[in-house]
Amino acid sequence: MPLTPEQHAEIEAQRTAETPTRRATVPALEALLYQALPVLDHGFVRVIDYMGDDGAVVQAARVSYGRGTRRVSEDAGLIRYLMRHRHSTPFEMCEIKYHVKLPIFVARQWIRHRTANVNEYSARYSILDREFYLPAPENLAAQSSSNRQGRGQVLEGAEAAEVLDILRADATRTYDHYARMLNEDGADPARRGLARELARMNLTLNTYTQWYWKTDLHNLLNFLSLRADAHAQYEIRAYAEAMFETVRAWVPATFEAFRDYRLGAATLSAPMLAIVRRMLAGEAVEQQGSGLSKREWAELMEILARGPGQSHGQEPGP
Ligand SMILES: Cc1cc2nc3c(=O)[nH]c(=O)nc-3n(C[C@H](O)[C@H](O)[C@H](O)COP(=O)(O)OP(=O)(O)OC[C@H]3O[C@@H](n4cnc5c(N)ncnc54)[C@H](O)[C@@H]3O)c2cc1C
């Protein structure tokens, strides 16, 4: 269900109101503020508020009295140094608050990131919308044969159509039962209606929920590095990718450092590093006898073959 005219009007009213402030503001993020960036079929991410900018990271690192007179390139250099050496606390000085609409099964992955403040739409108090996530055909993939936590080839033809039918029919049926059990506004005067907190338990995990999610820049980057990674499930990755745009607008120097030293970077174990050194010295090294397991060897080869800017990650997840 798209945003209602009332919701659009509320967003527009907030977007046109301006408040003079002495605090740091970022024009590129101001331009995005409150806007719903669409994600998946009914979801969105919108920035509700933020505190700080690239300058705030630098100011905190220097514990300075003001914004100082140093050149932008010096500030960017300091940010890159901090990111490279994992000096995390200056990045914790910036905060951002999002409003996110997401399927419940994505919310379950997202909520594992504990270093955020969350307030979720109460389905004890309010009635959930009749909205379910149905994957686009290109995302309707089979179980991967090589990876228990991943996807393989895209389903096609009759099988794809049947899967979509099942997903749609089950979600619709459980929602219809939800509405029937609630008996809102005494639709059936002979029944009292089940409490909202109980009626919701029958809904499918692709039902959409919403929350406000606030975190600091350091932990946001941790979230993005894990969830924008190619190994993360597509559905949460779609949110992380939309959030990238907000971070790029908000703290461009930090974003660039993050891209270079985290997203596009790789960590090598001591044995891996020893193998790379042997290779650089001209030695032909094979997995057997390298001291690395087959899996570690494959990971090392993947890192060495990777093009610039391609990300990496941990295990594909639930
Ligand atoms: C691809 C992928 C696959 C996954 N697979 C699984 C899975 O199969 N099963 C599963 O259960 N989870 C899984 N997860 C979730 C994962 O294990 C983490 O729980 C999640 O990514 C949150 O990461 P985090 O702890 O770094 O983030 P946050 O919770 O935001 O924490 C950030 C950092 O703060 C510190 N911190 C926060 N809270 C504590 C604390 N209580 N004690 C100590 N330090 C703390 C830690 O240093 C942590 O790294 C998966 C995640 C990904 C990205």
The ligand as an SDF file (V2000), in Angstrom:
LIG
                    3D

 53 58  0  0  0  0  0  0  0  0999 V2000
   25.4180  -12.4950    6.9410 C   0  0  0  0  0  0  0  0  0  0  0  0
   25.0020  -12.6870    8.3710 C   0  0  0  0  0  0  0  0  0  0  0  0
   24.6750  -13.9330    8.8590 C   0  0  0  0  0  0  0  0  0  0  0  0
   24.2490  -14.1060   10.1850 C   0  0  0  0  0  0  0  0  0  0  0  0
   23.8900  -15.3500   10.6240 N   0  0  0  0  0  0  0  0  0  0  0  0
   23.3860  -15.4950   11.8770 C   0  0  0  0  0  0  0  0  0  0  0  0
   22.8940  -16.7590   12.3470 C   0  0  0  0  0  0  0  0  0  0  0  0
   22.9420  -17.7490   11.6370 O   0  0  0  0  0  0  0  0  0  0  0  0
   22.3620  -16.8230   13.5900 N   0  0  0  0  0  0  0  0  0  0  0  0
   22.3100  -15.7260   14.4100 C   0  0  0  0  0  0  0  0  0  0  0  0
   21.8300  -15.8420   15.5320 O   0  0  0  0  0  0  0  0  0  0  0  0
   22.7800  -14.5480   14.0010 N   0  0  0  0  0  0  0  0  0  0  0  0
   23.2980  -14.3920   12.7660 C   0  0  0  0  0  0  0  0  0  0  0  0
   23.7340  -13.1630   12.3440 N   0  0  0  0  0  0  0  0  0  0  0  0
   23.7120  -12.0360   13.2830 C   0  0  0  0  0  0  0  0  0  0  0  0
   25.1430  -11.6960   13.7520 C   0  0  0  0  0  0  0  0  0  0  0  0
   25.7260  -12.7750   14.4420 O   0  0  0  0  0  0  0  0  0  0  0  0
   25.1280  -10.4700   14.6730 C   0  0  0  0  0  0  0  0  0  0  0  0
   24.3480  -10.7570   15.8190 O   0  0  0  0  0  0  0  0  0  0  0  0
   24.5450   -9.2630   13.9970 C   0  0  0  0  0  0  0  0  0  0  0  0
   25.0960   -9.1020   12.7170 O   0  0  0  0  0  0  0  0  0  0  0  0
   24.8160   -8.0320   14.8370 C   0  0  0  0  0  0  0  0  0  0  0  0
   26.1740   -7.6980   14.7020 O   0  0  0  0  0  0  0  0  0  0  0  0
   26.9690   -6.9160   15.8130 P   0  0  0  0  0  0  0  0  0  0  0  0
   26.9720   -7.6920   17.0990 O   0  0  0  0  0  0  0  0  0  0  0  0
   28.2950   -6.5390   15.2410 O   0  0  0  0  0  0  0  0  0  0  0  0
   26.0740   -5.5750   15.9600 O   0  0  0  0  0  0  0  0  0  0  0  0
   25.6000   -4.8300   17.2710 P   0  0  0  0  0  0  0  0  0  0  0  0
   24.6930   -5.6720   18.0550 O   0  0  0  0  0  0  0  0  0  0  0  0
   25.0940   -3.5020   16.8130 O   0  0  0  0  0  0  0  0  0  0  0  0
   26.8900   -4.6300   18.1040 O   0  0  0  0  0  0  0  0  0  0  0  0
   27.9850   -3.8350   17.6140 C   0  0  0  0  0  0  0  0  0  0  0  0
   29.1970   -4.1860   18.4360 C   0  0  0  0  0  0  0  0  0  0  0  0
   28.9430   -3.7860   19.7940 O   0  0  0  0  0  0  0  0  0  0  0  0
   29.4780   -4.7490   20.6860 C   0  0  0  0  0  0  0  0  0  0  0  0
   28.3800   -5.2860   21.4960 N   0  0  0  0  0  0  0  0  0  0  0  0
   27.0670   -5.0180   21.3720 C   0  0  0  0  0  0  0  0  0  0  0  0
   26.3730   -5.6580   22.3190 N   0  0  0  0  0  0  0  0  0  0  0  0
   27.2620   -6.3510   23.0360 C   0  0  0  0  0  0  0  0  0  0  0  0
   27.1580   -7.2220   24.1530 C   0  0  0  0  0  0  0  0  0  0  0  0
   26.0100   -7.5070   24.7140 N   0  0  0  0  0  0  0  0  0  0  0  0
   28.2790   -7.7570   24.6220 N   0  0  0  0  0  0  0  0  0  0  0  0
   29.4650   -7.4870   24.0780 C   0  0  0  0  0  0  0  0  0  0  0  0
   29.6430   -6.6760   23.0250 N   0  0  0  0  0  0  0  0  0  0  0  0
   28.5540   -6.1100   22.5100 C   0  0  0  0  0  0  0  0  0  0  0  0
   30.1740   -5.7870   19.8550 C   0  0  0  0  0  0  0  0  0  0  0  0
   31.5120   -5.4240   19.6840 O   0  0  0  0  0  0  0  0  0  0  0  0
   29.4860   -5.6780   18.5120 C   0  0  0  0  0  0  0  0  0  0  0  0
   30.2630   -6.1100   17.4320 O   0  0  0  0  0  0  0  0  0  0  0  0
   24.1870  -12.9930   11.0380 C   0  0  0  0  0  0  0  0  0  0  0  0
   24.5550  -11.7350   10.5550 C   0  0  0  0  0  0  0  0  0  0  0  0
   24.9570  -11.5790    9.2390 C   0  0  0  0  0  0  0  0  0  0  0  0
   25.3400  -10.2140    8.7440 C   0  0  0  0  0  0  0  0  0  0  0  0
  1  2  1  0
  2  3  1  0
  2 52  2  0
  3  4  2  0
  4  5  1  0
  4 50  1  0
  5  6  2  0
  6  7  1  0
  6 13  1  0
  7  8  2  0
  7  9  1  0
  9 10  1  0
 10 11  2  0
 10 12  1  0
 12 13  2  0
 13 14  1  0
 14 15  1  0
 14 50  1  0
 15 16  1  0
 16 17  1  0
 16 18  1  0
 18 19  1  0
 18 20  1  0
 20 21  1  0
 20 22  1  0
 22 23  1  0
 23 24  1  0
 24 25  2  0
 24 26  1  0
 24 27  1  0
 27 28  1  0
 28 29  2  0
 28 30  1  0
 28 31  1  0
 31 32  1  0
 32 33  1  0
 33 34  1  0
 33 48  1  0
 34 35  1  0
 35 36  1  0
 35 46  1  0
 36 37  1  0
 36 45  1  0
 37 38  2  0
 38 39  1  0
 39 40  1  0
 39 45  2  0
 40 41  1  0
 40 42  2  0
 42 43  1  0
 43 44  2  0
 44 45  1  0
 46 47  1  0
 46 48  1  0
 48 49  1  0
 50 51  2  0
 51 52  1  0
 52 53  1  0
M  END
$$$$
